[in-house]
Amino acid sequence: MKINNNLKIITGRVWKFGDNVDTDIIVPSQYLALSDLNEIKKHAFEPLMSNFAGQVRNGDIIIAGKNFGSGSSREQAAEVIKALGVRVVIAESFSRIFLRNAINNGLWAIENRLDVNTGETITIDLVEFSLKGSFGLISLPRFPPLIMDIVNNGGLIPYMRKKNNNE
Amino acid sequence: MNNKKMTLSEIILTEKFGSPVKSGDYIELPVDHVMIHDLFAPNVIVKFQEMGFERVWNKDKVAIIFDHLIPASENHHPDLHHQALKFAEKQGITKIHKADGICHQVMVESGYLKPGDLVLGTDSHTCTYGALGVFATGVGYTEMAAILGTGKIWLKVPETLAFNLKGKLPAGVFAKDIILKIISDLKSSANYKSMEFIGESVKTLLVSERLTMSNMTVEAGAKVGLFPADSIAINYLKSHGIFSSISNNPEAQYLDVFDYNLSNLTPQIACPNQVENVVAVTELEGTLIDQAFLGSCTNGRLDDLKIAAKLLVGKKTKARLIVTPASRRVFIEAVKLGIIDILLKAGAIVTFPACGLCSGISGGLIADGEVMIASNNRNFLGRMGSKNSQTFLGSPATVIASAIRGKITDPRTFINKKQLLLRPNSKTATAYEKI
């Protein structure tokens, strides 16, 4: 699946999760030593729901409660979400390591409490930082310039590569 | 350059940054040391190359520790070790630990850390080093690759919550119970923040106990969990060749201060499947268990094994008991002291020092319908076996008391001889303080 990082307005279906979705749930430990992300992503969210990977579509948006991505530092949690075509996760709060991993992989992790259900369609504007859905039009919090720069570059790898090339 | 109201986090980060910082600032800082474990080493190497780096910024400030896949339980696991060793050789990295124990215990034992350092590791429990006044936290592998290349990281200076510890722990109640109680009160509200332990009782807590507490601050979401490096820490550090200290600021201005009177604390237990689901052990007494686990970077140190041996001497456990010492040094010392002999005769399965069961990869996974009580830091759904199993978390004493009875048991039940469950003090802890 080709992920288009340049798309600034994304309309997608909602996948709704509750509080405290930890990284052991997003990527169970037994798959961590696999080197192929395409293998690992098949097991995303497996303890909570079977075949999330088979059902999620490019452009879908994950909406969660408090403390999304808590627990282990495993970066595969952010990587598989992006590899499955999800470019935005909106949660009431994120665990700090997951938040950094999301930024470093060019995955937007935005804090907001949203009252929506799985299957609804919402639209996010990553230039205006606004969100449209059954709840109306709301504005979202922005990151400081450094972080915006990293995510807009598609993550820390392209960001660093660019920096290294300029030096 | 220190402002009078600075917290320990702000003092350390100000020193690193070179001018005063305050919570909320985004700053780029030089890193003092990094820790990379086997599970993510290959990912770090790939990202490092993809970023266009060739040399690590300082080969002497990088430790590579094999612990998650030791001994290997699948035949592709050693491939990860070979990749790490090849990289280390190319870069001239010599701080390599191929089978010395769990990364956090090895980092602490090896004298790689000093108070006031900024340390990052590819493991969420890197915050353990806060017990020695080290500003240490976990990062992902991409972040680690960038640090290896540049020697720097950006950080948001955290707000600080202070935990004012008063009173004295009653017999049968331990550091694990303090931190479980704190996590239960906080839920995840320490997210992005620094937790700092202050108050008159800090000086009663040994380094092993502080390590247990700092280790679990991440379960409340914290970035770091800091103790001052006072005389107790200084003694420990000295025996590892480190001569350095750092103090709390009595004038510090915290976001919030929470008072805990340790004298009133009882044994605590975290229920499935969240660490914050904490109740008093008395509420669950009698719940049948299949397995007990003593080990991990939270509670697999010599002081923890000593508590187990005191409880188990001359007894057999009803539940299956897995014991995993936190490091090779701990294991050797426990053998010398006769602790392992007691554990083996009580029926324990003693495994080689590594992450083992706690990482969910091998070392005693539990089946559908099974119930476990464990001394580690996480009881997430399916983490240590089947998603249809249940894991409770408690202190080493609660784990062992429960193993003996085959059901969840308040360790105070076993206080028939007073000395039995007294916490290690500076005299009985001598052996540990040396390693």
Boltz contact constraints between the chains, C-beta under 6 A:
constraints:
  - contact:
      token1: [A, 20]
      token2: [B, 274]
      max_distance: 6.0
  - contact:
      token1: [A, 22]
      token2: [B, 380]
      max_distance: 6.0
  - contact:
      token1: [A, 24]
      token2: [B, 380]
      max_distance: 6.0
  - contact:
      token1: [A, 24]
      token2: [B, 383]
      max_distance: 6.0
  - contact:
      token1: [A, 29]
      token2: [B, 360]
      max_distance: 6.0
  - contact:
      token1: [A, 29]
      token2: [B, 361]
      max_distance: 6.0
  - contact:
      token1: [A, 32]
      token2: [B, 39]
      max_distance: 6.0
  - contact:
      token1: [A, 33]
      token2: [B, 77]
      max_distance: 6.0
  - contact:
      token1: [A, 47]
      token2: [B, 381]
      max_distance: 6.0
  - contact:
      token1: [A, 47]
      token2: [B, 382]
      max_distance: 6.0
  - contact:
      token1: [A, 47]
      token2: [B, 387]
      max_distance: 6.0
  - contact:
      token1: [A, 67]
      token2: [B, 188]
      max_distance: 6.0
  - contact:
      token1: [A, 72]
      token2: [B, 124]
      max_distance: 6.0
  - contact:
      token1: [A, 73]
      token2: [B, 123]
      max_distance: 6.0
  - contact:
      token1: [A, 73]
      token2: [B, 124]
      max_distance: 6.0
  - contact:
      token1: [A, 73]
      token2: [B, 138]
      max_distance: 6.0
  - contact:
      token1: [A, 73]
      token2: [B, 140]
      max_distance: 6.0
  - contact:
      token1: [A, 75]
      token2: [B, 140]
      max_distance: 6.0
  - contact:
      token1: [A, 75]
      token2: [B, 141]
      max_distance: 6.0
  - contact:
      token1: [A, 93]
      token2: [B, 191]
      max_distance: 6.0
  - contact:
      token1: [A, 96]
      token2: [B, 192]
      max_distance: 6.0
  - contact:
      token1: [A, 96]
      token2: [B, 223]
      max_distance: 6.0
  - contact:
      token1: [A, 97]
      token2: [B, 124]
      max_distance: 6.0
  - contact:
      token1: [A, 97]
      token2: [B, 138]
      max_distance: 6.0
  - contact:
      token1: [A, 100]
      token2: [B, 143]
      max_distance: 6.0
  - contact:
      token1: [A, 101]
      token2: [B, 140]
      max_distance: 6.0
  - contact:
      token1: [A, 104]
      token2: [B, 142]
      max_distance: 6.0
  - contact:
      token1: [A, 104]
      token2: [B, 143]
      max_distance: 6.0
  - contact:
      token1: [A, 144]
      token2: [B, 26]
      max_distance: 6.0
  - contact:
      token1: [A, 156]
      token2: [B, 142]
      max_distance: 6.0
  - contact:
      token1: [A, 156]
      token2: [B, 146]
      max_distance: 6.0
  - contact:
      token1: [A, 157]
      token2: [B, 50]
      max_distance: 6.0
  - contact:
      token1: [A, 157]
      token2: [B, 51]
      max_distance: 6.0
  - contact:
      token1: [A, 160]
      token2: [B, 51]
      max_distance: 6.0
  - contact:
      token1: [A, 160]
      token2: [B, 146]
      max_distance: 6.0
  - contact:
      token1: [A, 161]
      token2: [B, 51]
      max_distance: 6.0
  - contact:
      token1: [A, 161]
      token2: [B, 52]
      max_distance: 6.0
  - contact:
      token1: [A, 164]
      token2: [B, 52]
      max_distance: 6.0
